[in-house]
Amino acid sequence: MIGHLLLVASGGFFGACARYGISVWMNRRFPSAMPWATLIINLTGSFLLGLLAGGAWGDAVYLLFGTGFMGAYTTFSTFNVENVQLIEKKEWKILFLYIGGSYFLGILLAYAGFVWGTTLGNG
């Protein structure tokens, strides 16, 4: 049990650091009303979590990377706050592109990752 907790905590530490670093870098490099950093983070996280779910990686790998890293790396709360901010600014076009792109591409990438993970797990 303690070993599982340490795996999740370790993965969470690195996932949170990765999310923070990517967010800072992208927001400085590509300032925009569109929250590109969160979109890219959530889409890459969807793919990677799908990859993990599709493969036979074992409990330790899933706890470290799936629950820990991806749990801290991707962020539903930031996504929702950014949507509220877009509503407040009446940025309707960006809002609908962001919501649609996040869900459609997120599901598509999670599925692609799952299929690829299944292929790798059976290879």
Summary of the structure (lengths in Angstrom):
residues: 123
radius of gyration: 15.8
end to end distance: 30.9
largest distance: 49.5
contacts: 381
relative contact order: 0.19
helix: 86%
strand: 0%
